[in-house]
Amino acid sequence: MIAEAGLAALWFAAVLALLQLFLVGMGLAGGKGEVLGAVRPVAILQGVLTAAAFVALISLFLRSDMSVLLVATNSHSAKPWLYKFAGTWGNHEGSMLLWVTVMGVAGAAVALFERALKRDAHMATLGAQAAISLGFYAFLLFSSNPFARISPAPADGQGLNPLLQDPGLAFHPPTLYLGYVGLSVAFSFAVGALLTRQVDAAFARAMRPWVLAAWVMLTLGITAGSYWAYYELGWGGWWFWDPVENASLMPWLAATALLHSVTVLATRDALRAWTVMLAVVAFSMSMVGTFLVRSGILTSVHAFAVDPERGSFILALLALYIGGALALFGWRIGTVREGAPFELVSRETFLVVNNLLLSVILGLVLIGTLYPLMTEAFGHKVSVGAPYFDRIAGPIALILLIVMAAGPLTRWRRDQARAVAGRMLIPAAVALAAVVLVGALAWGRIGLLPYCGLVVALAVGVGSLAPLWKRNLRRTPLFTYGMVIAHLGCAVSLAGMACDSAFTVEKLVAVRPGDSIETAGWTLRFQRILPLAGDNWTALQADVIAERSGRAVVIHPQSRFFASPPTTTTEAALLTRWNGQLYVVLGQEADAGRWQMRIWWKPFVTLIWLGGIMIALGGLLALVGRERRGWLMKWRARRVMA
């Protein structure tokens, strides 16, 4: 009965979404603002029902109810409970139900807590959210039913992809989905503002928390996914430019540009058209990513390769929502009044340049991702890999970071070029010193792009602290600290990427127990191979003593075998030090009792993920600081009125 109850909850939620859309249309067409009072409870109940449906699916996975087709094909009774729980969304149907659930709960939150928007704009936003939800309800109910039964029920399930049997599955997909759905809410705000001709600072202030929250979640999801792939796949890299990796990067790029635009509109009443357009583009990129992952046109560790009919359904939704939003934008943008003017030398100008550069990088990544798919459709296979993305997008990203460092040093509305140059003296001096220092220490051992990356990282790191110079740190707003930490995190990540690219040492060996390996100042002594058994896997584990500077640590790379489904995976051994990571992977047994082993020493590679965490933390501080300031202003206003 749990499956039938979950399915019934989904159907009722879909009917409520249709009712919500109808009520909004009636209210806007008839000028009946009081209809908003009826729309709010409908949206809240819809969120409750979607959450109930998702809880029902989790219960089915935890109970190992093999009479449900989704559980039978994606779970196994011998799996640890964590992977039964996270396995709920480790498949196509479950992940789409998670998407719909987050969207329903987000719509309920907009209905329940949003008070800054005018009545008509609020109602139009809820209508747009209902329209988006309807398409995904239809997709689940008619194409991807997560509660479908199977008869007769098998004795046990087929199991979860072993590559997904990792704690990362419990964190990485939900954070990404929270980001994607946050962008859908921003999209609904933009559609509502266009419909009601209310593209103004109030609209931006209402949308900004959703954009910030979505951006923080996307940052955390991408950072976690990068580290998960780094230690799980055993290839020693942290980003492969896989099309599905790009599918998460593209919404983040658009959301970053949108975040800057919506902040300018909310505080300075400028960049109105930019803000609306970027809201449409950001959600478009999340829809493109959804299509790539679920259409079956990609074969990837990350992709749910499903039948093309489902891909066609998503493509139709993409065309409907994005095509309709672009048509609405073209129809209504002429009614959007110009915002507050600003001079050429101003912080607004740097933010416009920032948005342009982000848009260029987004376009290049989109072309590099879709071009092989387009050529393959015409019978020609073309591979676009890391060299294209690194050489094309890399230099533009470095310019973007320089602009990012200069922006906070410039005043709003109007500034003097000479004054800006004076404020840039210290970061420029640091950059010049870095050119000399890095050149002296690493000349001939480092490529041009990593060399520039290290120089820019040092300069941006110093420049990002400039907004705190000569300020009373105790009275500095929390959102200013958020901006500083996020920008500093970009510099830290860039430094880690440059060091990993420039100074990584790799060694491939075939060794017997008792042999020693020397690499990058490390001495590794291969002791023995031991068999192990886990909850639902068996493994061969190598005991290796890693020694450097007189300190010895035993590490344990493994080769695991999962019986359901039959799969062999590698479990890398990571030894982290303040200046890098030792990364060891156990391979197959070679001739004469020797074992293949791949070893990397990766200097300062952990800075990549430390920077990602700092970026997300900065966004969180900005979100809390902005909301706290708004709450205090309202509280003081109420006290004055009292």
Secondary structure as the mmCIF struct_conf table of DSSP 4:
data_model
#
loop_
_struct_conf.conf_type_id
_struct_conf.id
_struct_conf.beg_label_comp_id
_struct_conf.beg_label_asym_id
_struct_conf.beg_label_seq_id
_struct_conf.end_label_comp_id
_struct_conf.end_label_asym_id
_struct_conf.end_label_seq_id
HELX_RH_AL_P HELX_RH_AL_P1 ILE A 2 GLY A 30
TURN_TY1_P TURN_TY1_P1 GLY A 31 GLY A 31
HELX_RH_3T_P HELX_RH_3T_P1 GLY A 33 VAL A 35
HELX_RH_AL_P HELX_RH_AL_P2 LEU A 36 LEU A 62
TURN_TY1_P TURN_TY1_P2 ARG A 63 SER A 64
TURN_TY1_P TURN_TY1_P3 MET A 66 SER A 67
STRN STRN1 VAL A 68 VAL A 68
HELX_RH_AL_P HELX_RH_AL_P3 LEU A 69 ASN A 74
TURN_TY1_P TURN_TY1_P4 SER A 77 ALA A 78
BEND BEND1 LYS A 79 LYS A 79
HELX_RH_AL_P HELX_RH_AL_P4 TRP A 81 ALA A 86
HELX_RH_3T_P HELX_RH_3T_P2 GLY A 87 TRP A 89
BEND BEND2 GLY A 90 ASN A 91
HELX_RH_AL_P HELX_RH_AL_P5 HIS A 92 PHE A 113
BEND BEND3 ALA A 116 LEU A 117
HELX_RH_AL_P HELX_RH_AL_P6 ARG A 119 SER A 143
TURN_TY1_P TURN_TY1_P5 PRO A 146 PHE A 147
STRN STRN2 ARG A 149 ARG A 149
BEND BEND4 SER A 151 PRO A 152
HELX_LH_PP_P HELX_LH_PP_P1 ALA A 153 PRO A 154
BEND BEND5 ALA A 155 ASP A 156
HELX_RH_3T_P HELX_RH_3T_P3 PRO A 162 LEU A 164
BEND BEND6 ASP A 166 ASP A 166
HELX_RH_3T_P HELX_RH_3T_P4 PRO A 167 ALA A 170
TURN_TY1_P TURN_TY1_P6 PHE A 171 PHE A 171
HELX_RH_AL_P HELX_RH_AL_P7 HIS A 172 THR A 196
TURN_TY1_P TURN_TY1_P7 ARG A 197 ARG A 197
BEND BEND7 ASP A 200 ASP A 200
HELX_RH_AL_P HELX_RH_AL_P8 ALA A 201 GLU A 232
BEND BEND8 LEU A 233 LEU A 233
BEND BEND9 TRP A 235 GLY A 236
BEND BEND10 TRP A 238 TRP A 238
HELX_RH_AL_P HELX_RH_AL_P9 PRO A 243 ARG A 268
HELX_RH_AL_P HELX_RH_AL_P10 ARG A 272 ARG A 294
BEND BEND11 SER A 295 GLY A 296
BEND BEND12 VAL A 301 HIS A 302
HELX_RH_AL_P HELX_RH_AL_P11 PRO A 308 ARG A 332
HELX_RH_3T_P HELX_RH_3T_P5 ILE A 333 THR A 335
BEND BEND13 VAL A 336 VAL A 336
HELX_LH_PP_P HELX_LH_PP_P2 ARG A 337 GLU A 338
BEND BEND14 LEU A 344 SER A 346
HELX_RH_AL_P HELX_RH_AL_P12 ARG A 347 ALA A 377
TURN_TY1_P TURN_TY1_P8 PHE A 378 GLY A 379
HELX_RH_AL_P HELX_RH_AL_P13 ALA A 386 ALA A 406
HELX_RH_3T_P HELX_RH_3T_P6 GLY A 407 LEU A 409
BEND BEND15 THR A 410 THR A 410
BEND BEND16 TRP A 412 ARG A 413
HELX_RH_AL_P HELX_RH_AL_P14 ALA A 417 ARG A 423
TURN_TY1_P TURN_TY1_P9 MET A 424 MET A 424
HELX_RH_AL_P HELX_RH_AL_P15 LEU A 425 ALA A 442
TURN_TY1_P TURN_TY1_P10 TRP A 443 ARG A 445
BEND BEND17 ILE A 446 ILE A 446
HELX_RH_AL_P HELX_RH_AL_P16 LEU A 448 SER A 464
TURN_TY1_P TURN_TY1_P11 LEU A 465 LEU A 465
HELX_RH_3T_P HELX_RH_3T_P7 ALA A 466 LEU A 468
TURN_TY1_P TURN_TY1_P12 TRP A 469 LYS A 470
BEND BEND18 ARG A 471 ARG A 471
TURN_TY1_P TURN_TY1_P13 LEU A 473 ARG A 475
BEND BEND19 THR A 476 THR A 476
HELX_RH_AL_P HELX_RH_AL_P17 LEU A 478 PHE A 503
STRN STRN3 VAL A 505 VAL A 511
TURN_TY1_P TURN_TY1_P14 PRO A 513 GLY A 514
STRN STRN4 SER A 516 THR A 519
TURN_TY1_P TURN_TY1_P15 ALA A 520 GLY A 521
STRN STRN5 TRP A 522 ALA A 533
BEND BEND20 ASP A 535 ASN A 536
STRN STRN6 TRP A 537 ARG A 548
TURN_TY1_P TURN_TY1_P16 SER A 549 GLY A 550
STRN STRN7 ARG A 551 ILE A 555
STRN STRN8 GLN A 558 ALA A 563
TURN_TY1_P TURN_TY1_P17 SER A 564 PRO A 565
STRN STRN9 PRO A 566 GLU A 571
STRN STRN10 ALA A 573 ARG A 577
TURN_TY1_P TURN_TY1_P18 TRP A 578 ASN A 579
STRN STRN11 GLY A 580 GLU A 589
HELX_RH_3T_P HELX_RH_3T_P8 ASP A 591 GLY A 593
STRN STRN12 TRP A 595 PRO A 603
TURN_TY1_P TURN_TY1_P19 PHE A 604 THR A 606
HELX_RH_AL_P HELX_RH_AL_P18 LEU A 607 MET A 641
#
